[in-house]
């Protein structure tokens, strides 16, 4: 099980800042999140199952993408990128 | 009391008050998020706001009270197998059946809701149009921004898109065809204009009392159709510029239209720094300047396509428009005189008069 950390507003939709979720890749962990917390469907992954352009995912401090491997106890951190105006 | 919903780059503002002076900010929601469009369904009283987070994608939220809880609508997404994701929602329009609503978005997609806006499904007929892979976006994206229903007939719709022209259906959206005859894409080389689908419609409105009549603000040109969108006649003579984005009508007068000219083509601000609304009451044969009370010196404002709306009809019709400068102007006499309804808002994307 990976440890997923979220910030607001995602944490508010998830009902907490930290969740333990199954999955061997980032996209599997995020898919598990959507199944467990349907309110988050479409917020991190788009309808194609891709991480939205301005969302950053870190796995144990390293930048991750959809297929990045995730192991038991790994920390997956989801946060908005530094962009916008 | 009047209630105006103002979608801005930094949230939704609900303005309330008596027309003629500054309206108060009664509610601000979605702080920090771009609200592309907000409306209130007059049949249900329900509020709907299209929010396009730079981070979390486009969402539609629904509320019974704009100051209360907003619920996220479901189903506004493209098929999983598509090579793109929904980018933005541009408009939400009540349909001609109970609880029917339409939404238009980018990449030129139409959604339908049968429950007043809580759940949606993609209109497959339009999504599966042959040649879609060759459709070109305008500067604001490949947007379906105008949905003109036909009063009393849910089978008939006209869509305005940028930049793939006008689309018509007479079977409730099962099949679609073009309605572009007469439109001239002056922004294309002359030899490339004939038969092109690169047609940048900026706004499209139907005259409810004479539904075969539509008015259009085009990317260079103001047009009228008297045959339900099959063909278009230019009516821009007499305007300081026939470029602009929004268009409003008096719903009880099929001869009426209002436009806000902007300097073509890349400048896109009020010509000569003078903010002017132009009104026709003879279907575009003549235009009258309506600028009393509007800034007439050094006012280089831009008014976007969804940022002009009205309430009522006739000489007492209310009109409101918002600018990217964050100002909202109003009129309580069908445009004859104007007042500042609000200043110092974020750049205004949309205006809707809710009550």
HADDOCK unambig.tbl for C-alpha pairs under 7 A between the chains (distance, minus, plus):
assign (segid A and resid 43 and name CA) (segid B and resid 56 and name CA) 4.67 0.50 0.50
assign (segid A and resid 43 and name CA) (segid B and resid 57 and name CA) 6.55 0.50 0.50
assign (segid A and resid 44 and name CA) (segid B and resid 56 and name CA) 6.09 0.50 0.50
assign (segid A and resid 46 and name CA) (segid B and resid 85 and name CA) 6.44 0.50 0.50
assign (segid A and resid 47 and name CA) (segid B and resid 77 and name CA) 6.25 0.50 0.50
assign (segid A and resid 47 and name CA) (segid B and resid 78 and name CA) 6.44 0.50 0.50
assign (segid A and resid 47 and name CA) (segid B and resid 80 and name CA) 5.42 0.50 0.50
assign (segid A and resid 47 and name CA) (segid B and resid 85 and name CA) 6.27 0.50 0.50
assign (segid A and resid 48 and name CA) (segid B and resid 80 and name CA) 4.72 0.50 0.50
assign (segid A and resid 48 and name CA) (segid B and resid 81 and name CA) 6.63 0.50 0.50
assign (segid A and resid 48 and name CA) (segid B and resid 85 and name CA) 6.83 0.50 0.50
assign (segid A and resid 52 and name CA) (segid B and resid 55 and name CA) 6.94 0.50 0.50
assign (segid A and resid 52 and name CA) (segid B and resid 56 and name CA) 6.84 0.50 0.50
assign (segid A and resid 54 and name CA) (segid B and resid 54 and name CA) 6.72 0.50 0.50
assign (segid A and resid 54 and name CA) (segid B and resid 55 and name CA) 4.89 0.50 0.50
assign (segid A and resid 55 and name CA) (segid B and resid 55 and name CA) 5.85 0.50 0.50
assign (segid A and resid 80 and name CA) (segid B and resid 55 and name CA) 6.00 0.50 0.50
assign (segid A and resid 84 and name CA) (segid B and resid 54 and name CA) 6.83 0.50 0.50
